[in-house]
Amino acid sequence: ITVTGGFLSLNAGLSTASGAVARCTSYRHFPCYKTYSTFYEMEVQFTQTPVSGNICEWGAFISTGVATPTDGVFFRINSSGELRGVMNYNGVETTSDPLDFNTLIGINTSKAFLIYITSNNAQFWIDNILVANIDAPPAQGPTTASMMLPMSFRNYNTSATSAAQVMKV
């Protein structure tokens, strides 16, 4: 991880190795109380189109290493290259339909991402456009199990990759 040119760059060393991970998480946790709406807003940029074997996640979530987050609401580019919104309740994920990375994000262009969390819903916005909406499953209860979540960014490889993805925040 480096900080240059106004960006925090995850995978600045251009690793293509399996298991390589770069993660940044705030120490502070922000409230996601049941009747309290919370907004997480961030600017993110990518240097490559999605790379097979690479996963990028950004938003409000709890994670360690390369393990699946244990709780939160976030954007994810999965190892197959699909962009999705994710609601993770105590390790159980509900995802949006796939979103078009090339149309919505592209490469080397900063985009404004906003995640709006309510007691039973999460909305995902890119550049002031609502791109996904996930309702909590009825048996789940609130949107997340944790009532306080950190802001997190993570870029890691599940296998050796053909190109190095750099995620800039």
C-alpha positions in Angstrom: 0.0 0.0 0.0 1.3 3.4 -0.9 0.0 7.0 -0.7 1.0 9.1 -3.7 -0.7 11.6 -6.0 -3.6 12.0 -3.6 -4.5 8.3 -3.7 -4.1 5.3 -1.3 -3.1 2.6 -3.7 -3.8 -1.0 -2.8 -1.5 -3.4 -4.6 0.9 -0.6 -5.5 3.7 -3.3 -5.8 1.8 -4.9 -8.7 1.6 -8.4 -7.2 0.0 -11.1 -9.3 0.8 -13.8 -6.8 -1.9 -16.0 -5.3 -2.9 -14.9 -1.8 -1.5 -11.4 -2.2 -3.7 -9.0 -0.2 -3.8 -5.2 0.5 -6.4 -4.0 3.0 -7.1 -0.7 4.7 -9.8 -0.4 7.4 -10.7 2.5 9.6 -10.2 2.1 13.3 -13.4 4.0 13.8 -16.7 2.1 13.5 -19.7 4.0 12.3 -23.3 3.4 13.6 -25.7 1.3 11.6 -28.5 1.3 14.2 -31.8 -0.2 13.3 -33.8 3.0 12.8 -30.7 5.1 11.9 -29.7 5.6 8.3 -26.0 5.6 7.5 -24.2 6.8 4.4 -20.8 5.6 3.4 -19.3 7.6 0.6 -15.9 7.1 -1.2 -14.0 7.8 -4.3 -12.4 4.8 -6.0 -10.5 4.1 -9.2 -9.1 1.0 -10.9 -6.1 0.6 -13.2 -7.4 -2.5 -15.0 -10.7 -4.0 -16.0 -11.7 -6.9 -13.7 -8.9 -9.5 -13.6 -9.7 -13.2 -13.2 -8.6 -14.4 -9.8 -8.6 -10.9 -8.2 -11.2 -9.6 -5.8 -11.8 -6.0 -4.8 -14.2 -4.9 -2.1 -15.0 -1.4 -0.8 -17.6 -0.1 1.7 -18.6 -0.9 5.2 -17.4 -4.4 6.3 -15.4 -6.5 8.7 -12.7 -8.7 7.3 -9.3 -10.2 7.8 -6.7 -11.5 5.3 -8.4 -13.1 2.3 -11.4 -14.6 4.2 -14.9 -13.7 3.2 -16.1 -10.6 5.2 -18.1 -11.6 8.4 -20.5 -8.7 8.2 -21.2 -5.5 6.2 -22.5 -3.8 3.1 -20.1 -3.2 0.2 -19.3 -3.3 -3.5 -17.4 -6.3 -4.8 -15.7 -7.2 -8.0 -15.5 -11.0 -7.6 -12.8 -13.4 -9.0 -14.9 -14.0 -12.1 -14.9 -10.2 -12.8 -18.6 -9.5 -11.8 -19.4 -6.2 -10.1 -22.1 -6.6 -7.4 -23.5 -4.9 -4.4 -23.3 -7.2 -1.3 -25.2 -7.3 2.0 -23.4 -9.7 4.4 -25.3 -10.5 7.6 -23.1 -12.5 10.0 -21.4 -14.3 7.1 -24.5 -14.9 5.0 -24.5 -12.9 1.8 -27.3 -11.5 -0.3 -26.0 -9.9 -3.6 -27.4 -7.7 -6.3 -27.6 -8.7 -9.9 -24.3 -8.2 -11.8 -23.5 -4.6 -12.7 -21.6 -3.5 -15.8 -18.1 -2.5 -14.8 -17.2 -1.0 -18.1 -20.3 1.2 -18.3 -20.5 2.2 -14.7 -16.8 2.5 -13.7 -14.2 2.0 -16.4 -10.5 2.3 -15.7 -8.3 5.2 -14.6 -11.3 7.4 -13.8 -12.4 8.2 -10.2 -16.0 7.4 -9.4 -18.1 8.4 -6.5 -19.6 5.4 -4.7 -22.3 5.8 -2.0 -23.8 3.0 0.1 -27.0 4.0 2.0 -27.9 1.6 4.8 -31.3 1.6 6.5 -32.8 -0.9 9.0 -33.8 -3.3 6.3 -32.3 -2.1 3.0 -29.1 -1.2 1.3 -28.8 1.0 -1.7 -25.7 1.2 -4.0 -25.0 4.4 -5.9 -22.3 5.3 -8.5 -21.9 8.9 -9.5 -25.4 9.8 -8.1 -27.1 6.9 -10.0 -28.9 4.2 -8.0 -27.4 1.0 -9.5 -28.6 -1.7 -7.0 -31.0 -2.1 -4.1 -31.0 -5.0 -1.7 -33.7 -5.7 0.8 -32.8 -7.7 3.9 -34.4 -11.2 3.7 -37.5 -11.2 6.0 -36.1 -13.8 8.4 -32.8 -11.9 8.7 -33.9 -8.9 10.8 -31.7 -5.8 10.4 -29.4 -5.2 7.4 -26.3 -6.2 9.3 -25.6 -8.1 12.5 -23.1 -5.5 13.7 -24.5 -2.1 14.7 -21.2 -0.5 14.1 -19.1 -1.0 11.0 -15.7 0.3 9.8 -15.0 1.8 6.4 -12.9 -0.9 4.5 -11.1 -1.3 1.2 -9.5 -4.6 0.1 -7.8 -5.9 -3.0 -6.6 -9.6 -3.1 -5.8 -12.5 -5.4 -7.5 -15.9 -5.0 -5.1 -17.3 -7.5 -2.1 -16.1 -9.7 -3.4 -13.4 -12.0 -2.5 -12.4 -15.5 -2.4 -8.7 -14.6 -2.0 -6.7 -11.4 -5.1 -4.8 -10.3 -4.4 -1.6 -8.4 -7.3 -0.1 -6.5 -6.9 3.6 -5.7 -8.9 5.2 -3.0 
